[in-house]
Protein backbone atom coordinates (compact mmCIF):
# COMPACT_ATOMS: atom_id res chain seq x y z
CA UNK A 1 0.00 0.00 0.00
CA UNK A 2 2.73 2.47 0.92
CA UNK A 3 4.63 1.87 -2.33
CA UNK A 4 1.42 2.36 -4.29
CA UNK A 5 0.54 5.63 -2.55
CA UNK A 6 4.11 6.89 -3.03
CA UNK A 7 3.92 6.13 -6.77
CA UNK A 8 0.51 7.82 -7.04
CA UNK A 9 2.02 10.96 -5.49
CA UNK A 10 5.16 10.66 -7.62
CA UNK A 11 3.10 10.67 -10.82
CA UNK A 12 1.09 13.66 -9.62
CA UNK A 13 -2.30 12.04 -9.12
CA UNK A 14 -4.29 13.87 -6.44
CA UNK A 15 -6.63 11.05 -5.42
CA UNK A 16 -7.07 7.31 -5.03
CA UNK A 17 -10.09 5.05 -4.82
CA UNK A 18 -10.41 2.82 -1.77
CA UNK A 19 -12.88 0.00 -2.10
CA UNK A 20 -13.61 -3.30 -0.45
CA UNK A 21 -15.88 -4.19 -3.34
CA UNK A 22 -13.42 -6.56 -5.03
CA UNK A 23 -10.85 -7.02 -2.24
CA UNK A 24 -11.73 -8.77 0.97
CA UNK A 25 -10.71 -6.26 3.60
CA UNK A 26 -12.49 -5.51 6.84
CA UNK A 27 -14.29 -2.21 7.40
CA UNK A 28 -11.53 -1.27 9.88
CA UNK A 29 -8.81 -2.01 7.29
CA UNK A 30 -10.66 0.19 4.80
CA UNK A 31 -10.73 3.05 7.31
CA UNK A 32 -7.01 2.60 8.04
CA UNK A 33 -6.22 2.74 4.31
CA UNK A 34 -8.30 5.92 3.97
CA UNK A 35 -6.50 7.47 6.96
CA UNK A 36 -3.08 6.55 5.58
CA UNK A 37 -3.83 7.98 2.14
CA UNK A 38 -5.03 11.27 3.64
CA UNK A 39 -2.72 11.73 6.63
CA UNK A 40 0.56 10.30 5.38
CA UNK A 41 0.38 10.99 1.64
CA UNK A 42 -1.92 14.00 1.42
CA UNK A 43 -4.15 12.28 -1.11
CA UNK A 44 -7.85 12.80 -1.61
CA UNK A 45 -9.86 9.60 -1.32
CA UNK A 46 -12.86 8.32 -3.23
CA UNK A 47 -14.24 5.53 -1.03
CA UNK A 48 -16.66 3.20 -2.73
CA UNK A 49 -19.64 2.08 -0.68
CA UNK A 50 -21.82 -0.91 -1.49
CA UNK A 51 -21.37 -3.97 -3.62
CA UNK A 52 -21.58 -4.58 -7.35
CA UNK A 53 -22.04 -8.27 -6.63
CA UNK A 54 -24.56 -8.58 -3.82
CA UNK A 55 -27.32 -6.50 -2.30
CA UNK A 56 -26.41 -4.27 0.65
CA UNK A 57 -29.04 -2.95 3.03
CA UNK A 58 -29.57 0.77 3.36
CA UNK A 59 -28.52 0.52 7.01
CA UNK A 60 -25.22 -1.14 6.05
CA UNK A 61 -24.58 1.52 3.39
CA UNK A 62 -25.17 4.33 5.90
CA UNK A 63 -22.92 2.67 8.51
CA UNK A 64 -20.14 2.30 5.93
CA UNK A 65 -20.40 5.93 4.83
CA UNK A 66 -20.40 7.15 8.44
CA UNK A 67 -17.42 4.93 9.33
CA UNK A 68 -15.49 6.24 6.33
CA UNK A 69 -16.36 9.85 7.16
CA UNK A 70 -15.15 9.41 10.73
CA UNK A 71 -11.96 7.65 9.64
CA UNK A 72 -11.25 10.08 6.82
CA UNK A 73 -11.84 13.16 8.97
CA UNK A 74 -14.58 14.14 6.50
CA UNK A 75 -11.93 14.56 3.79
CA UNK A 76 -13.11 11.90 1.42
CA UNK A 77 -15.79 11.45 -1.20
CA UNK A 78 -18.04 8.43 -1.43
CA UNK A 79 -19.28 6.64 -4.51
CA UNK A 80 -22.32 4.50 -3.88
CA UNK A 81 -22.36 1.19 -5.73
CA UNK A 82 -25.09 -1.19 -4.80
CA UNK A 83 -26.75 -3.90 -6.84
CA UNK A 84 -29.83 -3.69 -4.61
CA UNK A 85 -30.46 -0.14 -5.83
CA UNK A 86 -31.34 -1.34 -9.31
CA UNK A 87 -34.81 -2.44 -10.35
CA UNK A 88 -35.56 -3.23 -13.99
CA UNK A 89 -32.44 -1.33 -15.07
CA UNK A 90 -33.55 1.77 -13.14
CA UNK A 91 -32.12 3.25 -9.99
CA UNK A 92 -34.34 3.00 -6.91
CA UNK A 93 -34.38 6.02 -4.66
CA UNK A 94 -33.09 5.54 -1.13
CA UNK A 95 -35.37 6.82 1.58
CA UNK A 96 -32.79 7.36 4.34
CA UNK A 97 -30.24 10.10 4.68
CA UNK A 98 -26.78 10.21 6.18
CA UNK A 99 -26.32 12.68 9.00
C-alpha positions as CSV (number, residue, x, y, z in Angstrom):
1,X,0.0,0.0,0.0
2,X,2.7,2.5,0.9
3,X,4.6,1.9,-2.3
4,X,1.4,2.4,-4.3
5,X,0.5,5.6,-2.5
6,X,4.1,6.9,-3.0
7,X,3.9,6.1,-6.8
8,X,0.5,7.8,-7.0
9,X,2.0,11.0,-5.5
10,X,5.2,10.7,-7.6
11,X,3.1,10.7,-10.8
12,X,1.1,13.7,-9.6
13,X,-2.3,12.0,-9.1
14,X,-4.3,13.9,-6.4
15,X,-6.6,11.1,-5.4
16,X,-7.1,7.3,-5.0
17,X,-10.1,5.0,-4.8
18,X,-10.4,2.8,-1.8
19,X,-12.9,0.0,-2.1
20,X,-13.6,-3.3,-0.4
21,X,-15.9,-4.2,-3.3
22,X,-13.4,-6.6,-5.0
23,X,-10.9,-7.0,-2.2
24,X,-11.7,-8.8,1.0
25,X,-10.7,-6.3,3.6
26,X,-12.5,-5.5,6.8
27,X,-14.3,-2.2,7.4
28,X,-11.5,-1.3,9.9
29,X,-8.8,-2.0,7.3
30,X,-10.7,0.2,4.8
31,X,-10.7,3.1,7.3
32,X,-7.0,2.6,8.0
33,X,-6.2,2.7,4.3
34,X,-8.3,5.9,4.0
35,X,-6.5,7.5,7.0
36,X,-3.1,6.5,5.6
37,X,-3.8,8.0,2.1
38,X,-5.0,11.3,3.6
39,X,-2.7,11.7,6.6
40,X,0.6,10.3,5.4
41,X,0.4,11.0,1.6
42,X,-1.9,14.0,1.4
43,X,-4.2,12.3,-1.1
44,X,-7.8,12.8,-1.6
45,X,-9.9,9.6,-1.3
46,X,-12.9,8.3,-3.2
47,X,-14.2,5.5,-1.0
48,X,-16.7,3.2,-2.7
49,X,-19.6,2.1,-0.7
50,X,-21.8,-0.9,-1.5
51,X,-21.4,-4.0,-3.6
52,X,-21.6,-4.6,-7.4
53,X,-22.0,-8.3,-6.6
54,X,-24.6,-8.6,-3.8
55,X,-27.3,-6.5,-2.3
56,X,-26.4,-4.3,0.6
57,X,-29.0,-3.0,3.0
58,X,-29.6,0.8,3.4
59,X,-28.5,0.5,7.0
60,X,-25.2,-1.1,6.1
61,X,-24.6,1.5,3.4
62,X,-25.2,4.3,5.9
63,X,-22.9,2.7,8.5
64,X,-20.1,2.3,5.9
65,X,-20.4,5.9,4.8
66,X,-20.4,7.2,8.4
67,X,-17.4,4.9,9.3
68,X,-15.5,6.2,6.3
69,X,-16.4,9.8,7.2
70,X,-15.1,9.4,10.7
71,X,-12.0,7.7,9.6
72,X,-11.3,10.1,6.8
73,X,-11.8,13.2,9.0
74,X,-14.6,14.1,6.5
75,X,-11.9,14.6,3.8
76,X,-13.1,11.9,1.4
77,X,-15.8,11.4,-1.2
78,X,-18.0,8.4,-1.4
79,X,-19.3,6.6,-4.5
80,X,-22.3,4.5,-3.9
81,X,-22.4,1.2,-5.7
82,X,-25.1,-1.2,-4.8
83,X,-26.7,-3.9,-6.8
84,X,-29.8,-3.7,-4.6
85,X,-30.5,-0.1,-5.8
86,X,-31.3,-1.3,-9.3
87,X,-34.8,-2.4,-10.4
88,X,-35.6,-3.2,-14.0
89,X,-32.4,-1.3,-15.1
90,X,-33.6,1.8,-13.1
91,X,-32.1,3.3,-10.0
92,X,-34.3,3.0,-6.9
93,X,-34.4,6.0,-4.7
94,X,-33.1,5.5,-1.1
95,X,-35.4,6.8,1.6
96,X,-32.8,7.4,4.3
97,X,-30.2,10.1,4.7
98,X,-26.8,10.2,6.2
99,X,-26.3,12.7,9.0
